[in-house]
Amino acid sequence: MIDELDRKLLMAYQLDSRRSLREIAGELGVSPATVLARTRKLERAGIIKGYTVMLDYERLGYELTAITEIVVSRGRLLEMEREIAKMPEVCAVYDVTGETDGIVIAKFRSREELSRFTKSLLAMPFVERTNTHVVLTTVKEDFRLPP
């Protein structure tokens, strides 16, 4: 589906998606037209979903990261995960194997925000229980692909 040039292009965008097509083309040794065509192909294929920036959430006031395990009853997991994914504090929602059904990663400015979030999860229909872990130290937080 993707070749080595596509991989290199994706890596270039992950490092800095603000760079010009001409700059990326020079780095990869291809024409800007090739970079544009490959980029559009990757966008159409849904591999590139959008362009963003990496933020330092703590400097923005989000001092708490919580990882919440969720147990859901009666086969309503996907429905609940879709609702949870709409919540603005939520960074990631995973459907997982093991003793829990889903895992949610979210960021908060205060304990009060985390408390409200946790209580809103517990108030959702079919959520049986949650188990929330508060991150003490973030050693690495980077969802970019390795080079």
Number of C-alpha atoms within 10 A of each C-alpha: 5 10 8 8 15 16 13 15 19 20 16 19 18 19 12 14 16 12 11 13 17 15 14 20 18 13 12 15 11 13 15 17 12 13 23 14 12 17 19 13 15 18 13 11 11 10 12 14 10 8 10 11 10 12 8 10 14 13 8 9 12 15 15 19 24 18 18 20 19 24 17 20 12 8 10 12 17 14 10 18 19 11 11 19 17 10 11 9 18 18 13 12 17 14 13 12 9 6 9 16 18 21 21 19 18 22 22 20 16 13 11 10 14 20 12 11 18 16 12 11 20 15 12 13 11 17 17 14 15 18 12 16 12 13 13 10 8 7 7 6 8 8 8 11 9 7 9
